[in-house]
Amino acid sequence: MNETIEGRLFRVIAVQQGVPVESVGLDTPFIELGVDSLDAINIVFAAEEEFGVTLPDKQLVSVRTPREFLQVLCLRLTPPMDF
């Protein structure tokens, strides 16, 4: 199965939040998914494990949607990816 980066991230978010993956969209605010500060930390850890990267805290502070998270993530992938 050749899943996209976007799809993998949506799955990580959905699993961490206990919501259907279909409820996660690029511009769905994390607050609508019930993400609080502890959930955000868990999502970051799960994404780091899923993608084998370390995500910089400074860049994640202002992230409010999966699209913004994906932008930070894609910069850390080797080689850097666009989505």
Beta strands, then each sheet from edge to edge (+ up, - down):
end
